[in-house]
Amino acid sequence: MKTVRKIIEIDEEKCDGCGQCILACAEGALELVDGKAKVVSDNYCDGLGACIGECPQGALRIVERKAEEFDPEAVEEYLKEKEKEQKQTAGAPSGAICPSARVQVFESSCASANEPVVYEGGGSALTHWPVQIRLVPPTAPFLKNAHLLVAADCVPVAYPRFHSDLLQGKVVLLGCPKFDDVREYVKRFEEIFRQAGIRSVTTVEMEVPCCSALASIVKKGMAEAGKTIPMEEIVVGSRGDIVERRKSAA
């Protein structure tokens, strides 16, 4: 039943699709659609505005309008369905999602040997397949005791020394925090951190607003797994230079 109540409103002109608000919404009421934050369904939004302070562009505000009443039972069911979908994806047999998702560990992998791969240039430092966050099962053998490199999709194109400077000795996961499912990412990282014994994490994002949620996604997954792991955050400019590096223990 519709009633006049407080609810979130999003200014699409201001929204840059960074996804920070999605991480702050415990009810799952927000999603990225075509690069913009959207309210999934009015009855998922409690109107309390926990997401507002996370928006760097000031694109969110609370308004009063006629909307479906907040339904906590519907929220619970919705979140259970999302979690079920994520578990099905994570637990699917290799190749069930697509043929390129078959797990492979290449010779001299840093995951199979506990020593980093020595990269001499002129070739690939990649030690495993797949590399997309959504396709890598938390139980993948190459994740065991690995040094993890989580990079935005655009980074390997923008940064010319990606293999020699960033990838060697690490297991890489690639994704786009703007166009992919942020909550699915958080859950995937939570499972990885719970199961894999990750030794360190390096995130690499582009110096654009839509990339800025990447480190936060990883940190949230780490927090939900109850882990504290050494972490470095790297920001790459659109001209291919590293513009910022900072270390932290999430």
N, C-alpha and C positions, 0 to 999 in steps of 0.2 A: 504494500500500500504506500502511495506517495504522500509525503508530508513536507511542509516547509522546515528545513533544518540546515545546519552548517555542513558544508562539504568542500572538498578541494576543487579549485579551478586552476587550469594551466593555461598560461599565455603562450601559444605556439610560436609567436613571433620572437619571444625572448628565449624559449627553450632551445638549448643547443644539443640536446640528446646525450648529456654526459652520464646519465644514469645514477647519479648520487641519490636522488630522491627515492629510487626504487629500493636501494639498499636500506633506507631508513623506514620503509613502510612494512611493518611486521604483518599486516593483513594481506599483503600481496595485491593491493588495489591498483598499483601502478605498473605499467609495462611500457617498453619502447615499441612504438609502431611507426614504421617508416621514418625512423630517426628522431621521433618526438615522444616525450612522455605523455601517456594517456591514462585516464581512469578506466580500468577494465570494466567495472560495473559499479554503479552507485551504491549498491547494498554491501560492497566490500569496504567502502571508505567510512571510517568512524568519525571523520570531520575534526579530529583533534589536532591535526597539523604537525605531526612529528617529522614529516618530510620537509616542511617549509625551510627550516634553518639549514638544510643540506644543499639547497639550490644556490649555486654561485651566481646565477643570473637574475635571481628574484622573479622567476617565472611562475611561482606558485603562491596562491593566496587562499584564504578561507572566505567563502561567500555563503549567503543564505539563499536557498532556492528550493523549489519543489523537487524532491528526489525520493527514491525508494528508501525506506528505513534501513539503517545499518543492521545487518543480520550476521551475528557472530557464528551461528551454526553453518550458514552458507560459506562463510570465510573458512571455517575449519574444514569443510568438505572440499572446497576449492584447493586449499593448500595440500590436503591429502592426495588429491588427484594429481597435482603438479609433482609432488614427491614421488608418487607411484610411476609417473611417466619418466622422471629422471632416473629412477632405479632400473626401470626396464631398459632404458638407453644404456646406462652404465653396465648393466649385467648381460647385455646381449652378446651372443657369441661373436668372435672376431669375424668380420665380413658380413654380419647380419644387417648392419646399417647400410653399408655400400661396400663393394669389393675392395676399395682402397683403404678400408678400415682394418684390414688384417694386421695384427700386431707382428712387427718384425724387429729383431735386434741385430744390428749389423756387426760384422767382425770388428774386434778391438773396441767394442762398446765400453764406455766408462761405467755403465751400469753392471756389466758382467765382470769387469775387473774393477777393483777399488782404486785404481789410479786413473787420473785424468788422461784423456787422449791428447797426444802431442800433435798439434796441428802445424804442418810445415808450409802451409800456403799452397795455392794453385789447385785446390780441390775442396770437397765438402767436408765439414766437421760434423755433419749429422750422423748420429749413431743409432737411430731408431725410426720406426714408422708405426702408427700415424703421428702427426704433429698437432692436429687441431684439438683444442681443449675438449670439444664435445665428443670426439671419437676415441679419446684415450681412456681406457678403463682404469680405475684406481688400482687394480691388481696387476697392471702391466709390469712385466719383469724389469724393464729398463728404468722404472721409477724407484726401485728398491735402493734406499740409501743414496739417492742421487742429489746432486746439486742442480736445482731447478731453475731454468730460464723461462720466464713467462713474458712473451712479447706480443705487442699489437701486430696485426696482420701487415700493416704498412711498413714496419720497421726494417725488415730485411731488404726492402726495395730502396728505402731512403738512406739507410746507413751502409756505406760501401764496404766496410770491414766487419760486417756482421759475423762471418764465420771465424775470422782470425782473432777479433777482439772480444767477442761476446759469447760465441757458441762453444768454443773448445772446452772440453771437460764438463759440459753441462748437458742436461736433458731439456729439450725445448718444447714448449707448448705455445701454440699460436691461437689468437682469437681477436674478435672485435667487440669491445664493450658497448659499442653504439648499436650494432645491428643484431647481435646475438642475445640470448636470454640471460640476463644478469643473474637471476636467482638460480638458474641451472648451473651457471659458473660457480657461484658461491658453494652450492651443494657438492659439485664435483671436486672443488679444492678441499672442502671439509673432509670428504672421503679419502682423498689422496693423502692429506696430512695425517689422518687417523691411521692409515694402513701402511704407508710406504717408507716411513722413517727418513723423510727428506732432511738433508743436512744443512742446506742453505737455499735461499730464494733470491733471484734477481728479476725484477720487473723492468721492462723497457717499453715505454710508451712514447707516442709522438707529442710534440708541443702544440696540441690542438684540444679544444674543450671536450670533444667527443671521446678522447682517449683517457681523460683524467680519472676515470673511475677504476681503471685497471688495477692499480696498487690497492685501492680500497676493497675491491672484490677479493683479492688474494688475502688481505689482512682479515677480512670478515670470515672467510673460510677457515683461516688459521685459528681465529678466536673461537669459532664454533666447534673446532676440533679440540680445543683446549691445549694448543701447542704454542710454544715460543721458539721461533726459529730465526737465526740471523738473516737479515733481509737488506738488500740494496735496491734503491729505486733510481732508474736512469731515464732521462728525458732527452729525446732526439729531436732536433729542429728539422723543419721541412727541407732545408738545404743539406741535410745529411751530417750535421755536426752534433756532438753531445753538448747540450746546453746546461745540464744539471745532473749531479750525482749526489745521493744522500743515503746514508746507512741507518738502519734501525733494527730493533728487535720487536717484531709485531706481537 
